[in-house]
Amino acid sequence: MNDTINNIMGTTTIVWMSLPFFLGFVIFLIPRFDRILAMTAAIASAVFAFLVLSNPDPVGLKLLDNFGVTLLVDQLSGFFILTNALVTGAVLLYCWQTSKSAFFYAQAAILHGSLNAAFICSDLMSLYVAIEVCSIAAFLLIAYPRTDRSIWVGLRYLFVSNVAMLFYLVGAVLVYQANHSFSFEGLRNAPPEAFALVFMALLAKGGIFVSGLWLPVTHAEAESPVSAMMSGIVVKAGVFPLVRCALLMEEVSPIVRMFGVATSLLGVTYAVFEKDTKRMLAFHTVSQLGFVMAAPIVGGFYALSHGLVKSCLFLLAGALPTRNFKDLQQKAIDRPLWIALLIASLSISGFPLLAGYAAKTLTMKELLPWQVILMNLASIGTAISFAKFIFLPHQEPEKPGEARPGFWAAIALLLGGLVAANGFYLGAYTLSDIMKAIVTIAVGWAAYWLVIRKASIKLPRGMEVFENLIGGMSLMLILLFWMVVGT
């Protein structure tokens, strides 16, 4: 019986993985159905994700036995795939009544498919192909407006990505040379430099720590729907394999956890003092990716919670009259927009009844003793950061119904997902956990009103310069090498 189920799931997996690429091609042939075809891919992924999450047994597929090229579909994959489906679906709804061309929807479908592939890869070579396709599709979406600024930001992203993946490819070859297999487990027996090369590339792709500081400019300067996809799901193509490796190999887990904590603190420090809405959200994405890595065993659930809320916040930020927090504090925003910002901000701050609370509570329970104090500081920093949105002045809209229906449909899908996903971990609702969450948020809000709101600190941006990003990769490579040698 189990063999039959596995065979059915295996066939379903291949068909599902191929579907977005097929639909992306069909969009070019039949552009009049571009939105419907792209949405079909997202719906299919949502259905597949629920099938995976309802099946506790992992399903493995060997594509090339002699090379260790395999696919693995399990609960971890299910959370990332569901995130991809909901974020892509929301972005498509947001763009439904805009003048986006068929090219945009085709690239969105291809990006969706490449991310799906990355979330079921369990070998270095197929992951390389999936991430490279993802990078090209993301670049085309970033550069879609075809302004000088968007093209430069897109090329900057592509250059950093390609440099990182060149390092990755060298590392993958060294792993194969040592094991005659591209399997993730081959990192265990590979030379230290192979591990360092592969992990440095994934840290850069995932926007982790110093080597991921390309992220703020890219996410802040892209169009709002593209920023939502980049921050909500694209960066997780680099984080997912790190979490997977941490779960497969015990000796890797401490390294992943250390980078998770460091990333959380670095990102939230910048987010606390940032005065630009989209840059603050981008820096906070860096911080939240650290939470995903800090407790790998629950990283999938945290990735789902973060993906939904951050996509929602980027779409909402695009509807604000300005990106400057100081200007927003002087002029009231429309109340429906503020209510949506409030719900999303409370979720990511860890307020009960929303997915962010359940995800953060579960993550905190899985931390090692040395991580607890540092990650609690990061949680307080999160509450400080999003107090900037929560305490904005608001009023009844001057022109009711002015916003596009597609905009509110996208926001409703993401906020509804935050409420529904809260049910994945009802065990979080104990009196002690609820009180801890409320106290953490209260401390953050108090710090915002007493200190941060009046502060005018501007942190340096030197590490975001292109040539410094490449130098940061080199430093991370050296650091990783010595970390592996020392373990």
Buried (B, 14 or more C-beta within 10 A) or exposed (E): EEEEEBEEBBEBBEEBBEBBBBBBEBBEEEBEBBBBBBBBBBEBBBEBBBBBBEBEEBBEBBEEEEBBBBBBBBBBBBBBBBBBBBBBBBBBBBBBEEEBEBBBBBBBBBBBBBBBBBBBBBBBBBBBBBBBBBBBBBBBBBBBBEEEEBBBBBBBBBBBBEBBBEBBBBBBBBBBEBBEBBBBBBBBEBBBBBBBBBBBBBBBBBBBBBBBBBBBBBBBBBBBBBBBBBBBBBBBBBBBBBBBBBBBBEEBBBBBBBBBBBBBBBBBBBBBBBBBBBBBBBBBBBBBBBBBBBBBBBBBBBBBBBBBBBBBBBBBBBBBEEBEBEEBEEEBBBEBBBEBBBBBBBBBBBBBBBBBBBBBBBBBEBBEEEBEEBBBBBBBBBBBBBBBBBBBEBEEBEEEEEBBEBBBBBBBBBBEBBBEBBEBBEEBBEEEBBEBBBEBBEBBBBBBEEEBBEEEEEEEEEBBEBEBBBBBBEEBBEBBBEBBEEE
